[in-house]
Each structure stands twice: as structure tokens, then as C-alpha cells.
Amino acid sequence: QVQLVESGGGLVQPGGSLRLSCAASGSILSIAAMGWYRQVPGKQREWVAVISSSDSTKYAESVKGRFTISSDDAKNTVYLQMNSLKPEDTAVYYCNVVYKGDPVAYWGQGTQVTVSS
């Protein structure tokens, strides 16, 4: 059974930084891509960033230049370094993993990020 365990959320002041982590386990398949999404109550889940197995990265325009996605393949872990945080970055952040040959996309439980003074 695939499990994604997230950590690193919390309360931070505007302009501050946080680093989210997400460790995947439970599959014998290779990871095709890992990503981060976020959701604010009453709104649709929004894609934030993705990293492929070849370390290719893409970012939503709203976070480009401020957030950095990276991965540790040996640990099946993806990170999201968030700098210059803004109040509008406040959301529950979810990690997502897609395995090669598996049509299912797996989700973490979510971690709250609050940017407020």
C-alpha cells in the first residue's frame, strides 16, 4: 500500500521560508514524477510544482522564482523549499506521486502552511 508522509508545514511571517518534505513508500515501481499542490477552503486544488524522474522541474507562475522543488531518489522523498512567502500562499499543501506503469496518482494527507504576521 502506497503511503505519502508529509511534514514541514507551519506558521510563518510574510517574507519567511518553509521547507516541506514528502516521503513515499509501499510501491515496487519506479517513480515517474512527484509534485506539490495546494488548496484553500472553498477553492479547487491548485498545482504548484512538479519534478520528473529525470529531474526536470516545472512551476506555477504564482510561485516561480520563490519556490524550489527537489527530490532525493534514494529516499523516495520530494521537497518544496518555499521562500519569500506571501499571505496568498496560505493553504493546505499536498504532495502527489505517479509511478511508472501505475495509472493511479497517490496523495499525501496534506500539511497546513499559514503565512501571517
C-alpha positions as CSV (number, residue, x, y, z in Angstrom):
1,Q,0.0,0.0,0.0
2,V,1.4,3.3,-1.1
3,Q,1.9,5.9,1.7
4,L,3.0,9.5,1.4
5,V,4.0,11.2,4.6
6,E,4.3,15.0,4.6
7,S,6.0,17.3,7.1
8,G,7.3,20.8,7.4
9,G,4.2,23.0,7.4
10,G,3.5,25.7,10.0
11,L,3.0,29.4,10.6
12,V,5.5,31.8,9.1
13,Q,5.6,35.6,8.7
14,P,5.4,37.2,5.3
15,G,8.8,37.1,3.6
16,G,9.8,34.0,5.6
17,S,10.7,30.5,4.4
18,L,9.5,26.9,5.0
19,R,10.6,23.6,3.6
20,L,8.1,20.8,3.0
21,S,9.0,17.2,2.8
22,C,7.1,14.2,1.5
23,A,8.4,10.6,1.7
24,A,6.8,7.9,-0.4
25,S,6.8,4.2,0.4
26,G,4.9,1.0,-0.4
27,S,5.4,0.5,-4.2
28,I,7.9,-1.6,-6.0
29,L,7.6,0.6,-9.1
30,S,9.8,3.4,-10.1
31,I,8.6,6.9,-9.6
32,A,7.7,8.8,-12.7
33,A,7.1,12.2,-11.1
34,M,6.4,13.9,-7.8
35,G,4.6,17.1,-7.3
36,W,3.0,19.6,-4.9
37,Y,-0.5,21.0,-5.0
38,R,-2.3,23.4,-2.6
39,Q,-5.8,24.1,-1.7
40,V,-7.7,26.9,0.1
41,P,-11.1,26.1,1.6
42,G,-13.8,26.7,-1.0
43,K,-11.4,26.6,-3.9
44,Q,-10.1,23.9,-6.3
45,R,-6.8,22.2,-5.6
46,E,-4.1,24.2,-7.4
47,W,-1.0,22.7,-9.0
48,V,2.3,24.2,-7.6
49,A,5.3,22.4,-8.9
50,V,6.4,19.0,-10.3
51,I,9.7,17.2,-10.7
52,S,10.2,14.2,-13.0
53,S,12.4,11.2,-12.7
54,S,14.9,12.9,-14.9
55,D,14.9,15.9,-12.5
56,S,13.0,18.2,-14.9
57,T,11.0,20.8,-13.0
58,K,8.1,23.0,-13.7
59,Y,6.4,25.6,-11.6
60,A,3.1,27.5,-11.5
61,E,3.6,31.2,-12.4
62,S,2.5,32.3,-9.0
63,V,5.4,30.6,-7.3
64,K,8.1,30.7,-9.9
65,G,11.3,32.3,-8.6
66,R,10.2,31.8,-5.0
67,F,9.7,28.0,-4.6
68,T,12.1,25.2,-5.5
69,I,11.2,21.6,-5.9
70,S,13.8,18.9,-5.4
71,S,14.0,15.2,-4.7
72,D,16.1,12.5,-3.1
73,D,15.7,9.5,-5.3
74,A,17.4,7.2,-2.8
75,K,14.8,8.2,-0.1
76,N,11.8,8.5,-2.5
77,T,11.4,11.9,-1.0
78,V,10.3,15.2,-2.6
79,Y,10.9,18.6,-1.1
80,L,9.4,22.1,-1.6
81,Q,11.6,25.0,-0.5
82,M,9.4,28.0,-0.1
83,N,11.0,31.4,0.1
84,S,9.6,34.9,0.2
85,L,6.3,33.6,1.3
86,K,3.2,35.7,0.9
87,P,-0.2,35.6,2.7
88,E,-1.7,34.3,-0.5
89,D,0.5,31.2,-0.2
90,T,-1.6,30.2,2.8
91,A,-3.2,26.8,2.0
92,V,-3.1,23.1,2.7
93,Y,-0.2,21.7,0.7
94,Y,-0.5,18.1,-0.7
95,C,2.2,16.0,-2.3
96,N,1.5,13.7,-5.2
97,V,3.3,10.8,-6.7
98,V,2.9,8.9,-10.0
99,Y,4.6,5.6,-10.6
100,K,5.7,4.2,-13.9
101,G,3.1,1.7,-15.1
102,D,0.6,2.6,-12.4
103,P,-2.5,4.7,-13.6
104,V,-3.3,5.8,-10.0
105,A,-2.0,9.1,-8.7
106,Y,-1.3,9.0,-4.9
107,W,-1.8,11.8,-2.5
108,G,-0.4,12.8,0.9
109,Q,-2.6,13.8,3.8
110,G,-1.8,17.5,3.5
111,T,0.1,19.9,5.6
112,Q,-1.1,23.4,6.6
113,V,1.0,26.4,5.6
114,T,-0.1,29.7,7.1
115,V,1.6,33.0,6.2
116,S,0.6,35.7,8.5
117,S,2.0,38.5,10.7
